Amino acid sequence: MTRPMLLNAFDMLVPVHQSPGLWRHPESGVAGFDRLDYWVELAETLEEGGFASLFLADIPGIYDVYGGDGAATARGGVQYPLLDPLVVVPAMARATRTLGFGVTASVTYEQPYLLARTLSTLDHFTEGRVAWNIVTSYQDSAARNLGMSGQIPHDERYDRADEYMEVMYKLFEGSFDDDAVRADPEANVFVDPERVRPIGHEGRWFSVPGAALTHPGPQRTPLLFQAGASKRGQQFATDHAEAIFFSGGTPELVRGWVDGVRDSVEAAGRPRDAVKIFSLATVIVAETDEEAQRRLEEYRALVDTESALALFGGWTGVDLSGADPDSTLEYVATDANQSALASFTTLAGGRKWTVRDLAEFVAIGGRGPVIVGSPQTVADELERWQEEAGVDGFNVSAAVRPADLERFSRLVSPELRRRGLLPEADAVPAATLRERLTGSGPHLPAEHRGASYRRTSAVAAGRG
Ligand SMILES: Cc1cc2nc3c(=O)[nH]c(=O)nc-3n(C[C@H](O)[C@H](O)[C@H](O)COP(=O)(O)O)c2cc1C
């Protein structure tokens, strides 16, 4: 049987997400990124196009590495201004039936007690269609504005994140029994206090003695997304994630990560395919190959290389302002996103990247491939990537937003459906996002470490 292709749309509540300069294209609608209708219409389009979810990236700071300030970032609208992705989800959920929503929240800067409540609220309001993209964050500017003198060192952020997850599992899985909310007017009991318990967490970084602020949603723990690419980040993903994202320019580069993750997932006692893996793809589609190529040329004319370097500086912590455009990039360890720099240096398969090459590459589609062509060409290329990189699907990003995602839904999705890779929109049952993406039940599967924080029925039966 043909392996289905899972589609996530990858977006952010900003003027420029991955393709600096293209907000100036006449078809760009991003001047309206601060209108609710923009996001509701996008959600409807994606659902019609068979997307399983819309993944909304987020960062808690400004990219201010390039040139030592945020001027280039502001001028180019480079992930700035940045609206809060969690706020927009209920409106999109109301307008859709099956689309999932992946929201990003930082374990370095958000308190677990309150974040658990926010995510449970979204899980209720979306009827179980929410995923949480767990990030440890990588910006010094975030640390400075959130009361710290600098970032927690890279690997330590993940050690702390492990404890954070323990607190979250206790709140989502262990604090409320399924039948704790009774809303029983006869008995005059809304919540049965016998069926709610304090989590009693006391650890190195967090102290959370009390019970969860609210009852868990249909999934209890929301579906867990993660995108760690460093050794420590991958270990974290292996331990917690149910879906993982990679950005890489070639199937070989992504395959290396994919094989590593599947090996370690298996070594950790989880099924090899327990984690769904997505890689980034920016798709420029038109009715014919020639038209799509013309479109790409049009896009290239709008590329803004200074903004691209501001984006790259934000990811990597490396300031390339004033660098000779023909100088070669070298790897340096930073406390920012190490894999973003590695993919153009140590993991570049021997290729030497100059600053100029980098700026031009990043300017359309960030760190992933740009797939250009007719619906048939795009579908062929996606199938090739799926096979060679060993991924379960794609994080589809638009260069001109939202037009490229609309064209994807209108042109590529019908072709994928013809090939049996994507279900018809009305054939998708209403279910939680976990059920849709992983094929398991609505809750964390038994072999996931978070499930061990669940009160078993035997324990529950013994309650006084
Ligand atoms: C597709 C994708 C989406 C990501 N989205 C975010 C995001 O929204 N916010 C964030 O802080 N980091 C984001 N990251 C960065 C990762 O969380 C992670 O820090 C990065 O891949 C580097 O891995 P490392 O932390 O193991 O070094 C994303 C990474 C990828 C590949």
The ligand as an ORCA input file, in Angstrom:
! r2SCAN-3c Opt
* xyz 0 1
  C      11.076     23.193     11.410
  C      11.638     23.811     12.633
  C      10.846     24.683     13.369
  C      11.349     25.293     14.507
  N      10.570     26.174     15.183
  C      11.073     26.827     16.243
  C      10.307     27.813     16.904
  O       9.170     28.085     16.538
  N      10.846     28.445     17.958
  C      12.103     28.162     18.428
  O      12.542     28.760     19.394
  N      12.857     27.221     17.804
  C      12.374     26.572     16.727
  N      13.141     25.655     16.081
  C      14.476     25.375     16.597
  C      14.529     24.047     17.327
  O      13.668     24.039     18.444
  C      15.955     23.730     17.768
  O      16.415     24.653     18.711
  C      16.875     23.752     16.584
  O      16.437     22.879     15.591
  C      18.319     23.449     16.965
  O      18.444     22.245     17.613
  P      19.165     22.199     18.988
  O      18.317     22.991     19.937
  O      19.202     20.730     19.331
  O      20.523     22.790     18.811
  C      12.663     25.028     14.935
  C      13.460     24.147     14.198
  C      12.963     23.545     13.052
  C      13.836     22.616     12.272
*
